[in-house]
Amino acid sequence: MVQIHASQPIDIMQHIYTIAALWLGLAVLSAVIAHHLRISVALVEICVGVAAANAVSSIFGPGAFGADLEWLKFLAATGAVLLTFLAGAELDPKVIRFKWKEVMVVGIVGFLAPFLGCAVFARFILHWDPRASWLAGIALSTTSMAVVYAVMLETGFNKTEFGKGIMGACFINDLGTVIALGLIFAPFNYKMVVFIAASVLILALFPIVTSFLTKVYGNRTAAIRAKWVMFVLFSLGALAVWSGSEAVLPAYIAGMLLAEFAVKEHQWVRRLRTLTVGFLTPFYFIRAGSLVSIAALMSAPLVFLTLLSGKVISKIFGLYPVIGMFRKERSEKWYYTLLMSTGLTFGTISAIYGYSHGIVTLEQYSFLVAAVIASAVIPTLIANLCFFPHHLLSKQPDKLMSKGIDEE
């Protein structure tokens, strides 16, 4: 009996290491493919996740891929939280203040056009009930900060005013999604009140305490700033989940509050980025792909195509004319519009929220997730292959720089 019990932890650890090795091997494969195709590694990880999960499940049975293991879901969720935090930290406040009109207009239209358009598509074309239709509008209204930020990092646009403007518009877009989800569906009870009040207090003190720790202990105590940031993000995440919300929602605002601090601390941000992109986010992106059932999509492909078309069409018709007010080059307008047409993190979160609360059925959830993930892949592929604005990376500092706004 003793030997049997003693062997069980070994078997469990062996399984954990096996699954982790499989997923990180897929991450390495994704990086190689992305390098040769010259596209975002995040998009390749999603596609690899779809193919690998369906292949493993068909050969070894449901659950063999490990996407529903609690420890793996935690790593994936942590990757999403940290990537969202870093995306917020990349938003240079000076650029946002200078480009506030563009960021606000593009962000608001980027939310409203697909929110209303996709809700109409779901209600009157797919004949979903009103609550499911509104949920579809919310899930498909998003712009993926995770994908856009990953693309900005890999292309170098995160250091340009063009890229920072896109990320600022993404923030406003997703803020509209969060507000809509809260106003229409989230429970307004004492837990939500506690979460909001505690978040306001914690986030108000966050930059002050971070600056103090940096001044007193920075570069003296082993990675105290990383530990502090992780502590705050996990604390806010715990409060968010307890209140019925999601852990990633406060992470973006926390990142924005440390944006000026991040500008001064390049090495610290670079190390945190290495941990996040090198280890954690592959679990998130591969798992996002693994949620898609190819069999379910093949059974009713028109539903999937309707949702995907509704999102992309409403985004393009809403955003392209508006972006033309701020960008004149054709490649810039299309690249901007297509990146704003992506969706992943908050779209998936909204779909999961709808399914877990009985707003949408399992089938509706599957189609929403598939449409969200496809919107992360297809517009970005087209943008990078057909409309990549190379001239913005090669030209000298532009008029924004001449006004005293420094790049990183």
C-alpha positions in Angstrom: 0.0 0.0 0.0 2.8 2.4 0.8 4.5 1.8 -2.5 1.3 2.4 -4.4 0.6 5.7 -2.6 4.2 6.7 -3.0 4.1 6.1 -6.8 1.0 8.2 -7.3 2.8 11.6 -7.0 5.5 10.4 -9.3 2.9 9.4 -11.9 1.2 12.8 -11.6 4.4 14.7 -11.9 5.4 12.6 -14.9 2.1 13.4 -16.6 2.5 17.2 -15.8 6.0 17.2 -17.3 4.9 15.3 -20.3 2.0 17.7 -21.1 4.3 20.7 -20.4 6.9 19.3 -22.8 4.3 18.7 -25.5 2.9 22.2 -25.3 6.3 23.9 -25.1 7.5 21.7 -28.0 4.5 23.0 -30.0 5.5 26.6 -28.9 9.0 26.0 -30.4 7.5 24.6 -33.6 5.2 27.7 -33.8 8.2 30.0 -33.4 10.0 28.3 -36.3 6.9 28.4 -38.5 6.3 32.0 -37.7 9.9 32.9 -38.5 9.8 31.4 -42.0 6.3 32.7 -42.8 7.1 36.1 -41.3 3.8 36.3 -39.3 3.0 36.7 -35.6 4.0 33.7 -33.5 0.8 34.2 -31.4 -1.3 33.5 -34.5 0.7 30.4 -35.4 0.3 29.1 -31.8 -3.4 29.5 -32.1 -3.5 27.5 -35.4 -1.1 24.9 -34.0 -3.4 24.6 -30.9 -6.4 23.9 -33.1 -4.6 21.2 -35.2 -2.8 19.6 -32.3 -5.8 19.4 -30.0 -8.1 17.9 -32.6 -5.4 15.4 -33.7 -4.5 14.3 -30.2 -8.2 14.0 -29.2 -9.0 11.9 -32.3 -6.2 9.5 -31.6 -6.0 9.3 -27.8 -9.5 10.4 -26.8 -11.0 13.6 -25.3 -8.9 15.3 -22.6 -5.6 13.7 -23.8 -4.3 17.1 -24.9 -4.6 18.5 -21.4 -6.3 21.8 -22.2 -8.7 21.4 -19.2 -6.1 20.6 -16.6 -6.3 23.1 -13.8 -2.6 23.8 -13.6 -2.4 24.4 -17.3 -5.5 26.7 -17.2 -3.7 28.7 -14.5 -0.6 29.1 -16.6 -2.7 30.2 -19.5 -4.7 32.6 -17.4 -1.5 34.0 -15.9 -0.1 34.5 -19.4 -3.2 36.4 -20.4 -3.1 38.6 -17.3 0.6 39.5 -17.7 0.4 40.1 -21.4 -2.6 42.4 -20.8 -0.6 44.2 -18.1 2.4 44.6 -20.4 0.2 45.9 -23.2 -1.1 48.6 -20.8 2.5 49.4 -19.8 3.4 49.9 -23.4 0.9 52.8 -23.8 3.1 55.8 -23.6 0.9 58.4 -21.7 2.5 61.2 -23.7 1.4 59.6 -27.0 -2.1 58.9 -25.7 -2.5 62.5 -24.5 -1.2 63.9 -27.9 -3.4 61.4 -29.9 -6.5 61.4 -27.6 -8.9 62.4 -30.4 -7.8 59.6 -32.7 -7.7 57.0 -29.8 -11.1 57.9 -28.6 -12.9 58.1 -32.0 -11.3 55.0 -33.4 -11.8 53.1 -30.1 -15.5 54.0 -29.7 -16.4 53.3 -33.3 -14.4 50.1 -33.2 -16.6 48.9 -30.3 -20.0 50.2 -31.4 -19.9 49.1 -35.0 -19.4 45.3 -34.4 -21.4 45.4 -31.1 -24.5 46.5 -32.9 -23.8 44.8 -36.2 -23.1 41.4 -34.7 -26.0 41.5 -32.4 -28.3 42.2 -35.4 -26.6 39.4 -37.4 -27.2 36.9 -34.5 -30.8 38.0 -33.8 -32.2 38.4 -37.3 -30.0 36.1 -39.5 -29.2 33.3 -37.0 -32.4 33.8 -35.0 -30.7 33.6 -31.6 -32.7 34.8 -28.6 -32.1 38.5 -27.5 -29.7 37.7 -24.6 -27.6 35.4 -26.7 -27.6 38.0 -29.5 -26.4 40.7 -27.2 -23.7 38.4 -25.8 -22.6 37.7 -29.4 -22.3 41.4 -30.0 -20.2 41.9 -26.9 -17.9 38.9 -27.7 -17.3 40.0 -31.3 -16.9 43.7 -30.5 -13.5 43.2 -29.1 -10.0 44.0 -30.4 -7.4 41.6 -29.2 -4.9 43.4 -27.1 -2.9 40.2 -26.8 -2.6 39.6 -30.5 -2.1 43.3 -31.4 0.5 43.7 -28.7 2.3 40.6 -29.8 2.3 41.8 -33.4 3.6 45.2 -32.3 6.5 43.6 -30.4 7.5 41.4 -33.3 7.3 44.1 -35.9 8.8 46.9 -33.9 5.7 49.1 -34.1 5.4 49.2 -30.3 8.2 51.8 -30.5 6.4 54.1 -33.0 3.5 56.5 -32.5 1.6 54.5 -35.2 1.7 51.4 -33.1 1.1 53.1 -29.8 -1.9 54.8 -31.3 -3.3 51.4 -32.4 -2.8 50.0 -28.9 -4.5 53.1 -27.4 -7.5 52.6 -29.7 -7.6 48.9 -28.7 -7.8 49.9 -25.1 -10.8 52.2 -25.6 -12.4 49.5 -27.8 -12.0 46.8 -25.1 -13.0 49.2 -22.4 -16.3 49.5 -24.2 -16.6 45.7 -24.2 -16.0 45.5 -20.5 -18.5 48.2 -19.7 -21.1 46.6 -21.9 -20.6 43.2 -20.4 -20.9 44.7 -16.9 -24.0 46.8 -17.7 -25.9 44.2 -19.5 -25.0 40.9 -17.8 -22.7 41.2 -14.7 -24.4 40.9 -11.3 -24.6 44.2 -9.4 -24.3 43.0 -5.9 -22.3 43.7 -2.8 -19.4 41.6 -4.2 -19.1 43.8 -7.3 -19.2 46.9 -5.1 -16.4 45.5 -2.9 -14.4 44.6 -6.0 -14.7 48.1 -7.5 -13.9 49.9 -4.3 -10.9 47.6 -3.5 -9.6 47.9 -7.1 -9.8 51.7 -7.0 -7.9 51.8 -3.7 -5.3 49.3 -4.8 -4.7 50.8 -8.2 -4.5 54.3 -6.7 -1.7 53.1 -4.4 0.0 50.9 -7.0 2.3 53.4 -8.8 3.2 55.1 -5.5 4.2 51.9 -3.8 6.0 50.6 -6.9 8.1 53.8 -7.1 8.9 53.5 -3.4 10.0 49.9 -3.7 12.1 50.8 -6.7 13.8 53.7 -4.9 14.5 51.8 -1.7 14.9 48.2 -2.8 15.3 48.3 -6.6 18.5 46.6 -7.9 19.3 45.5 -4.4 16.6 42.9 -3.6 16.1 40.0 -5.9 13.3 40.9 -8.4 11.2 42.6 -5.8 9.4 44.7 -8.4 8.4 41.6 -10.4 7.2 39.9 -7.2 5.2 43.1 -6.2 3.5 43.4 -9.6 2.6 39.7 -9.6 1.2 40.0 -6.1 -1.0 43.0 -7.1 -2.2 41.3 -10.3 -3.0 38.1 -8.6 -4.8 39.9 -5.7 -6.9 41.9 -8.2 -7.6 38.7 -10.1 -8.8 36.9 -7.0 -11.1 39.8 -6.2 -12.4 39.9 -9.8 -13.2 36.1 -9.9 -14.8 36.3 -6.4 -17.1 39.1 -7.6 -18.1 37.2 -10.7 -15.9 39.2 -13.1 -12.6 38.1 -14.8 -9.0 38.3 -13.7 -7.7 40.1 -16.8 -10.0 43.1 -16.5 -8.0 45.1 -13.9 -4.6 44.1 -15.4 -4.8 46.5 -18.3 -5.5 49.5 -16.1 -2.7 48.4 -13.7 -0.3 48.4 -16.7 -1.4 51.8 -17.8 -0.8 53.2 -14.3 2.8 52.0 -14.6 3.4 53.2 -18.1 5.6 56.1 -17.1 7.5 53.9 -14.7 8.0 51.3 -17.5 9.4 53.9 -19.9 12.2 54.6 -17.3 12.8 50.9 -16.5 13.6 49.2 -19.8 15.5 46.3 -18.3 12.8 45.4 -15.8 10.1 45.5 -18.5 12.3 43.4 -20.9 12.8 40.7 -18.3 9.1 40.6 -17.5 8.3 40.4 -21.2 10.8 37.5 -21.7 9.1 35.5 -18.9 5.6 36.3 -20.3 6.2 35.8 -24.0 8.8 33.1 -23.7 7.0 30.9 -21.2 3.4 31.8 -20.3 1.7 33.1 -23.4 2.3 30.0 -25.5 0.0 28.2 -23.0 -2.6 30.8 -23.4 -2.6 31.0 -27.3 -2.3 27.2 -27.8 -5.1 26.6 -25.3 -7.3 29.2 -27.1 -6.8 27.3 -30.3 -7.5 24.0 -28.6 -11.0 25.2 -27.6 -12.1 25.0 -31.3 -13.9 21.8 -32.4 -13.3 21.3 -36.1 -16.1 18.7 -36.1 -18.6 21.3 -34.7 -17.6 23.8 -37.3 -18.0 21.4 -40.1 -21.4 20.5 -39.0 -22.7 24.1 -39.4 -20.1 26.2 -41.2 -22.6 28.9 -42.2 -23.2 29.9 -38.6 -19.5 30.3 -38.1 -19.1 32.2 -41.4 -22.0 34.5 -40.5 -20.5 35.5 -37.1 -17.1 36.0 -38.5 -18.4 38.0 -41.5 -20.6 40.0 -39.2 -17.6 41.1 -37.1 -15.1 41.8 -39.9 -17.6 43.5 -42.2 -19.0 45.8 -39.4 -15.5 46.6 -38.2 -14.2 47.5 -41.7 -17.3 49.6 -42.7 -17.2 51.3 -39.3 -13.5 51.9 -39.0 -12.0 52.4 -42.4 -13.7 55.8 -43.1 -12.9 57.0 -39.5 -9.3 55.9 -39.7 -9.0 57.8 -43.0 -9.5 61.0 -41.0 -6.2 60.4 -39.3 -4.2 58.3 -41.8 -3.9 59.1 -45.5 -1.6 56.3 -46.7 -3.7 53.3 -48.1 -1.5 50.7 -46.5 -1.7 52.5 -43.1 -5.5 52.7 -43.2 -5.9 49.0 -44.1 -3.3 47.8 -41.6 -4.8 49.9 -38.8 -8.4 48.7 -39.7 -7.5 45.0 -40.0 -5.6 44.9 -36.7 -8.6 46.6 -35.0 -10.7 43.8 -36.5 -8.9 41.1 -34.5 -10.3 39.6 -31.3 -9.2 37.0 -28.8 -8.8 37.7 -25.1 -11.9 39.6 -24.1 -13.9 38.0 -26.9 -13.1 34.5 -25.5 -13.7 35.7 -21.9 -17.1 37.1 -22.9 -18.1 33.9 -24.6 -16.9 31.8 -21.6 -18.9 34.2 -19.3 -22.0 33.7 -21.5 -21.8 29.9 -21.5 -21.0 29.6 -17.8 -24.0 31.8 -16.9 -26.4 30.0 -19.3 -26.7 33.0 -21.7 -25.6 30.9 -24.7 -25.7 27.2 -25.3 -22.6 25.0 -25.8 -23.1 25.1 -29.6 -23.4 28.9 -29.6 -20.4 29.2 -27.4 -18.3 27.0 -29.8 -19.3 29.1 -32.8 -18.5 32.3 -30.9 -15.1 31.1 -29.8 -14.3 29.9 -33.3 -15.3 33.2 -34.8 -13.3 35.1 -32.2 -10.2 33.0 -32.9 -10.6 33.2 -36.6 -10.8 37.0 -36.3 -7.5 36.9 -34.5 -5.9 35.0 -37.4 -7.4 36.0 -40.7 -7.3 39.9 -40.5 -3.8 39.9 -39.0 -2.5 37.5 -41.7 -4.0 39.7 -44.5 -2.6 42.9 -42.8 0.9 41.6 -42.5 1.0 40.0 -45.9 -0.8 42.6 -48.0 -0.7 46.0 -46.2 2.4 46.0 -44.0 3.5 49.7 -43.8 7.2 49.2 -44.1 7.9 52.9 -44.5 6.8 53.7 -40.9 9.7 51.6 -39.6 12.3 53.0 -41.9 11.6 56.7 -41.8 13.1 59.2 -39.5 11.2 60.4 -36.3 8.0 62.0 -37.4 6.1 65.1 -36.4 5.0 63.6 -33.2 8.7 63.2 -32.2 9.4 66.8 -33.2 6.9 67.9 -30.6 9.0 66.5 -27.8 7.4 63.1 -27.4 10.2 60.6 -27.2 10.0 57.0 -28.3 11.1 54.2 -26.0 
